Amino acid sequence: MRRRKTMGADYVAPSPYSVKAALTKGDVFTRLSAVVFGLGNIVRKQFVKGIALLALEIAFIVFMAMSGATYLSKLPGLGDQEQGKQLVDGFWVYVQGDNSVVILLYGVCTIVACLLFVYLWTLSLKCAYKAECLARDEGKAPGLMDDIHTLLDQKAYQLLMFLPTLGILVFTVLPLIFMISMAFTSYDRDHLVLFDWVGFENFSKVFASNAGTVNARLFLQVTVWTLVWAFFATFLNFFLGMFFAMIINRKTTRFKGFWRACFSMSIAVPQFVSLLVMHTMLQPSGAINRMLMNWGWIDQALPFFTNATWARVTVIVINLWVGIPYTIMQITGILQNIPADLYEAAKIDGANWWQIFVKITMPYIIFVLTPYLITTFTGNVNNFNVIYLLSGGAPTTVGDSAGKTDLLITWLYKLTVDKNDYNLGAVIGIMTFIVLAAVSLITYRNSGSYKNEEAFR
């Protein structure tokens, strides 16, 4: 009752069919379901559900017996047998050694499978106890068709969310756990086949002050530039896109469709094509420098990608050309949905255009687009395409593994793909996640979209 008063209509009471109730109040078949999955359901004539639970239990036991237990046993040491050869009957036979990457990957998968098995164990007990209670109270447990009807009606949300949840687990959670695990190993260019756990040694390298592939100076430089880039790339696109959207949306503006089509052309052309063309045009001997020198405006090529300041300004400006059309489309839809009564009432009260913009248009846009701005900021932190295809991180100081325009994501790519330092790349990935999670959560929780979801403020 106390929780119901605190949470109101959103409160959902816990299910009476719990593991504790099944073990303490269930009959012998319900309790035996902790050992033989689905037994309680089979006894209550829920054959499909019971057989499915039993089949999953058998599949897990077979998996652990055939390979899971082996990978779990090797996981603490990540393997120690090197590839070699031995003499058999006068012939040299090559013996395959351990592969630490495979051991780590399958070890992580086995741990996740064990956690899912624990969940399956609780599900077996809950299902058995629920079947027992319903059979006692209603005379029989629900049949297969009853369960299907419930799943399509009352619990349709569980059915619809099953595949997305499974996809998140397989394609997001598992790779994330694997990457985090890799950060605590010695998986680098010198240990590509066999490596070992090294604890927090890689993190100490990232924050070390001495020179190296990764150090505190380089990490701080790339992190600060990443945040500066994400800020300008997000809010310049937003404000300039809003400005153009409002200009086009005015009643006095003619050929609205034509102007929107012009801005949408950069969306229609594949981004990697546009960026590679711009990269070629902005080279010292590219079309832009040649044209300016032929016109006599400059004496020497402009250092678009050879000077740090020029390079950073260049990528921000080019990103405006790429990103503003998306903002125009977003804000155009919002402007066309702001109630006209608000504008009419404001004009009757004597408000000028600036007051109308500050009090009506801007708050409405910010309220609706706050989640979009947060996702855009996150996307710009991880904006691999613009930086890698346009500048490639240049200019790069001799001896540094990251250039002046490299973001954390492009730096991670270079560490892993170019230098094969997968452990350091994993550390950078973890730090990127921490930065993004902190900024996104703090910003969103302090926004009107989170605090006042039901109304426009």
C-alpha positions in Angstrom: 0.0 0.0 0.0 2.9 2.4 0.8 4.4 1.8 -2.6 1.1 2.2 -4.3 0.6 5.6 -2.6 4.1 6.7 -3.6 4.0 5.6 -7.2 0.3 6.1 -7.9 -1.2 4.5 -11.0 2.1 3.4 -12.3 2.6 0.9 -9.4 2.5 -2.8 -10.4 2.3 -5.3 -7.6 4.8 -8.1 -7.6 3.7 -11.4 -8.9 2.6 -13.9 -6.2 4.3 -16.7 -8.2 7.8 -16.1 -6.9 10.7 -18.5 -6.4 10.5 -18.2 -2.6 6.8 -19.1 -2.7 7.4 -22.0 -5.0 10.1 -23.5 -2.8 8.2 -23.0 0.5 4.6 -23.4 -0.5 4.8 -25.6 -3.7 4.1 -29.3 -3.7 6.7 -32.0 -4.5 6.4 -31.6 -8.3 6.8 -27.9 -8.1 10.0 -28.2 -6.0 11.4 -31.0 -8.2 11.0 -28.5 -11.1 14.2 -26.9 -9.6 16.0 -30.0 -10.7 14.0 -31.3 -13.7 12.8 -28.2 -15.5 9.2 -28.3 -16.6 8.2 -31.3 -14.4 5.5 -29.4 -12.6 4.1 -28.2 -15.9 4.1 -31.6 -17.5 2.3 -33.1 -14.4 -0.4 -30.3 -14.8 -0.8 -31.3 -18.5 1.1 -28.2 -19.8 3.1 -30.5 -22.1 4.5 -28.0 -24.6 5.7 -25.5 -21.9 7.1 -28.3 -19.8 8.9 -30.1 -22.7 10.3 -26.7 -23.9 11.8 -26.0 -20.4 13.2 -29.5 -20.2 14.7 -29.3 -23.7 16.4 -26.0 -22.8 17.9 -27.6 -19.6 19.2 -30.6 -21.6 20.6 -28.3 -24.3 22.5 -26.3 -21.6 23.9 -29.4 -20.0 25.0 -30.8 -23.4 26.6 -27.5 -24.3 28.5 -27.3 -21.0 29.7 -30.9 -21.3 30.9 -30.6 -24.9 32.6 -27.1 -24.8 31.3 -24.7 -22.2 33.1 -26.2 -19.3 36.4 -26.4 -21.3 36.2 -22.7 -22.1 35.3 -21.8 -18.5 38.3 -23.7 -17.3 40.7 -21.9 -19.7 39.2 -18.5 -19.1 41.3 -17.6 -16.0 44.6 -18.2 -17.9 43.3 -17.5 -21.5 45.3 -20.5 -22.7 49.0 -21.3 -22.5 49.7 -23.9 -25.3 51.6 -22.4 -28.2 51.3 -23.7 -31.7 54.2 -26.1 -32.5 55.1 -29.4 -34.1 56.0 -32.8 -32.9 57.6 -35.9 -34.5 55.0 -38.7 -35.0 56.2 -41.9 -36.8 59.1 -40.1 -38.4 56.9 -37.2 -39.6 56.5 -33.7 -38.3 52.9 -33.0 -37.3 51.8 -29.5 -36.5 49.9 -29.2 -33.2 47.3 -26.4 -33.0 47.8 -24.2 -29.9 45.4 -22.1 -27.9 43.9 -18.9 -29.3 43.2 -16.5 -26.5 40.7 -14.4 -28.5 38.5 -17.5 -29.1 38.8 -18.6 -25.4 37.9 -15.1 -24.2 34.9 -14.8 -26.6 33.5 -18.3 -25.9 34.3 -17.8 -22.2 32.2 -14.6 -22.1 29.4 -16.3 -24.0 29.5 -19.3 -21.6 29.2 -17.0 -18.6 26.2 -15.2 -20.2 24.7 -18.7 -21.0 25.1 -19.6 -17.3 23.3 -16.4 -16.2 20.5 -17.2 -18.6 20.4 -20.7 -17.2 19.9 -19.3 -13.7 17.0 -17.2 -15.1 15.6 -20.3 -16.7 15.8 -22.0 -13.3 13.7 -19.3 -11.7 11.3 -19.4 -14.6 10.8 -23.1 -14.3 9.9 -22.8 -10.6 7.6 -19.8 -11.2 5.8 -21.6 -14.1 5.4 -24.8 -12.1 4.0 -22.9 -9.0 1.7 -20.9 -11.1 0.4 -24.0 -12.8 -0.1 -25.6 -9.4 -2.1 -22.6 -8.0 -4.3 -22.3 -11.1 -5.0 -26.0 -11.2 -6.0 -25.9 -7.5 -8.1 -22.8 -7.7 -9.7 -23.2 -11.2 -9.7 -27.0 -11.5 -7.0 -27.1 -14.3 -4.0 -25.2 -15.5 -4.2 -23.1 -18.7 -3.6 -25.1 -21.9 -1.5 -24.2 -24.9 -4.3 -22.2 -26.6 -5.0 -20.3 -23.4 -1.3 -19.3 -23.1 -1.2 -18.3 -26.8 -4.3 -16.1 -26.3 -2.8 -14.5 -23.2 0.4 -13.9 -25.0 -1.4 -12.2 -27.9 -3.6 -10.2 -25.7 -2.7 -9.4 -22.1 1.0 -10.0 -22.5 1.4 -8.9 -26.1 4.1 -6.4 -25.0 6.3 -9.3 -23.9 5.9 -11.1 -27.2 6.7 -7.9 -29.2 9.7 -7.1 -27.0 11.2 -10.5 -27.1 13.1 -10.2 -30.4 14.4 -6.7 -29.8 15.6 -7.7 -26.3 17.3 -10.8 -27.8 18.9 -8.6 -30.5 20.2 -6.1 -27.9 21.6 -9.0 -25.8 23.4 -10.7 -28.8 24.5 -7.6 -30.8 25.1 -5.0 -28.0 25.5 -6.6 -24.5 27.8 -9.5 -25.6 30.1 -7.4 -27.7 30.2 -4.8 -24.9 31.2 -7.3 -22.3 33.8 -8.8 -24.7 35.3 -5.3 -25.3 35.4 -4.5 -21.6 37.1 -7.8 -20.9 39.7 -7.1 -23.6 40.7 -3.9 -21.8 42.1 -6.0 -18.9 44.3 -8.2 -21.1 47.7 -7.9 -22.9 46.1 -8.3 -26.4 48.3 -6.0 -28.5 50.6 -6.2 -31.6 53.1 -8.4 -29.7 50.5 -10.8 -28.3 48.0 -11.5 -31.2 47.5 -15.2 -30.5 48.3 -15.8 -26.8 47.8 -13.1 -24.2 47.0 -13.0 -20.5 45.1 -10.9 -18.0 47.0 -7.8 -16.8 44.4 -6.1 -14.6 44.4 -2.3 -14.7 47.8 -2.0 -16.4 46.2 -0.7 -19.6 44.3 2.0 -17.8 47.6 3.1 -16.1 49.1 3.4 -19.6 46.3 5.7 -20.7 46.7 8.0 -17.7 50.5 7.7 -17.6 52.5 10.9 -18.1 55.4 9.4 -19.9 55.6 9.0 -23.7 54.0 6.0 -25.4 51.4 5.0 -27.9 48.8 6.2 -25.5 49.4 8.6 -22.6 47.6 11.1 -20.5 48.5 14.2 -22.6 47.3 12.5 -25.8 44.1 11.2 -24.1 43.3 14.6 -22.6 43.9 16.3 -26.0 41.7 14.0 -27.9 38.9 14.0 -25.3 38.8 17.8 -25.1 38.7 18.1 -28.9 36.0 15.4 -29.1 33.8 17.3 -26.7 34.5 20.7 -28.4 33.8 19.1 -31.8 30.5 17.5 -30.6 29.4 20.8 -29.0 29.9 22.9 -32.1 28.8 20.2 -34.5 25.5 19.7 -32.6 24.5 23.3 -31.7 25.8 25.1 -34.8 23.8 22.6 -36.9 20.8 23.1 -34.6 20.7 26.9 -34.5 21.6 27.4 -38.2 19.2 24.7 -39.2 16.5 26.3 -37.1 17.2 29.7 -38.6 16.9 28.4 -42.2 13.8 26.3 -41.3 12.1 29.4 -39.9 13.0 31.6 -42.9 11.6 29.0 -45.3 8.5 28.4 -43.1 7.5 32.1 -43.2 4.3 32.9 -45.0 6.0 35.4 -47.2 8.7 33.0 -48.4 7.9 31.7 -51.9 8.9 28.4 -53.4 9.2 26.6 -50.1 9.4 23.2 -51.6 12.3 24.3 -53.9 14.4 25.6 -51.0 13.8 22.5 -48.9 14.8 20.3 -51.9 18.0 22.3 -52.4 19.0 21.7 -48.8 18.0 18.0 -49.0 20.4 17.4 -51.9 23.3 16.7 -49.5 21.2 14.0 -47.9 20.4 12.3 -51.2 24.1 12.0 -52.1 25.9 9.3 -50.1 27.9 11.0 -47.3 31.1 9.1 -47.9 31.1 10.2 -51.6 30.6 13.9 -50.6 33.3 13.7 -47.9 35.9 12.1 -50.1 35.2 14.6 -52.9 35.7 17.5 -50.4 38.8 15.8 -49.0 40.3 15.9 -52.6 39.2 19.4 -53.3 40.7 20.8 -50.1 44.2 19.3 -50.6 47.2 21.7 -51.2 47.0 20.9 -54.9 43.2 20.5 -54.9 40.6 22.4 -56.9 39.8 25.0 -54.2 43.4 26.1 -53.7 44.2 26.1 -57.4 41.1 28.2 -58.1 42.0 30.7 -55.4 45.6 31.0 -56.6 44.5 31.4 -60.2 42.2 34.2 -59.2 45.1 35.9 -57.3 43.4 35.8 -54.0 46.2 33.8 -52.3 49.9 33.3 -52.9 50.2 29.8 -51.4 47.9 26.9 -50.7 45.7 27.3 -47.6 46.6 24.7 -44.9 43.2 23.1 -44.7 44.5 19.8 -43.3 48.2 20.7 -42.4 47.5 23.3 -39.7 45.6 22.1 -36.5 43.4 25.2 -36.2 42.6 25.3 -40.0 41.8 21.5 -39.9 39.5 21.8 -36.9 37.6 24.7 -38.4 37.4 23.0 -41.7 35.8 19.8 -40.4 33.2 21.8 -38.4 32.3 23.9 -41.4 32.0 20.9 -43.7 29.9 19.1 -41.1 27.5 22.1 -41.2 27.0 21.5 -44.9 26.3 17.8 -44.2 24.1 18.2 -41.1 22.0 21.3 -41.5 19.5 19.6 -43.9 18.6 17.0 -41.2 17.9 19.8 -38.7 15.8 21.7 -41.2 13.6 18.6 -41.8 13.2 18.1 -38.0 12.3 21.6 -37.1 10.1 22.2 -40.1 7.8 19.4 -38.9 7.7 21.0 -35.4 7.0 24.5 -36.7 4.1 23.2 -38.7 2.6 21.6 -35.6 2.8 24.5 -33.1 -0.8 25.7 -32.5 -1.5 28.8 -34.5 -3.7 30.0 -31.6 -0.6 30.7 -29.5 0.8 33.0 -32.1 -2.5 34.8 -32.6 -3.0 35.3 -28.9 0.6 36.6 -28.6 0.0 39.1 -31.4 -3.2 40.3 -29.8 -1.4 40.9 -26.5 1.1 43.1 -28.4 4.1 40.7 -28.4 6.8 41.4 -31.1 8.6 38.8 -33.2 11.4 38.4 -30.7 9.1 37.8 -27.8 7.1 35.3 -29.8 10.2 33.5 -30.7 11.6 33.4 -27.1 8.3 32.6 -25.3 6.6 30.3 -27.8 8.7 29.0 -30.7 12.1 28.3 -29.0 10.6 26.6 -25.8 8.4 24.4 -28.0 11.3 23.4 -30.2 13.7 22.7 -27.2 11.0 20.7 -25.4 10.4 18.4 -28.4 14.0 18.2 -29.6 15.9 17.7 -26.3 16.1 13.9 -26.8 17.1 14.5 -30.4 19.8 16.9 -29.4 21.2 14.4 -26.9 21.3 11.6 -29.5 22.9 14.1 -32.0 25.5 15.0 -29.5 26.2 11.3 -28.9 26.3 10.7 -32.6 28.8 13.5 -33.1 31.1 12.2 -30.4 31.1 8.9 -32.4 31.0 10.7 -35.8 33.6 8.5 -37.5 32.6 9.3 -41.1 33.2 13.0 -41.2 36.6 13.0 -39.4 38.1 9.8 -40.9 36.9 10.4 -44.5 37.5 14.2 -44.5 40.7 14.8 -42.6 41.8 11.3 -41.5 42.7 12.9 -38.2 45.4 15.1 -39.8 47.6 16.9 -39.0 49.4 14.3 -36.8 52.5 15.2 -34.7 55.4 12.8 -35.3 55.4 10.1 -32.7 51.7 10.5 -31.7 49.1 7.8 -32.4 46.3 10.4 -32.7 46.1 13.5 -34.9 44.8 17.0 -34.0 41.4 16.3 -35.5 41.1 12.7 -34.3 38.0 11.9 -32.1 38.0 9.1 -29.5 36.3 6.9 -32.0 38.8 7.4 -34.8 41.6 7.1 -32.4 40.2 3.8 -31.2 40.0 2.7 -34.9 43.6 3.5 -35.5 44.8 1.7 -32.3 42.9 -1.4 -33.2 43.0 -1.7 -37.1 46.3 0.1 -37.8 48.4 -0.7 -34.8 46.7 -3.9 -33.5 46.7 -2.6 -29.9 43.2 -4.0 -29.1 43.6 -3.7 -25.3 44.3 0.0 -25.5 41.5 0.5 -28.0 39.2 -1.2 -25.6 40.2 1.2 -22.8 39.5 4.1 -25.1 36.1 2.6 -25.9 35.3 2.3 -22.2 36.3 5.9 -21.5 34.2 7.0 -24.5 31.2 5.2 -23.1 31.7 6.8 -19.6 31.9 10.3 -21.1 28.9 9.8 -23.3 26.8 8.2 -20.5 27.6 11.0 -18.0 26.8 13.8 -20.4 23.7 12.2 -21.8 22.2 11.2 -18.5 22.9 14.5 -16.7 21.5 16.5 -19.7 18.4 14.5 -20.2 17.4 14.2 -16.5 17.6 18.0 -16.2 15.5 18.7 -19.3 11.8 19.5 -19.6 11.3 16.4 -21.7 12.2 14.2 -18.8 10.7 16.2 -15.9 7.4 17.1 -17.6 6.7 14.4 -20.2 3.0 15.1 -20.3 2.9 18.7 -21.2 4.6 21.5 -23.2 6.5 23.9 -21.0 
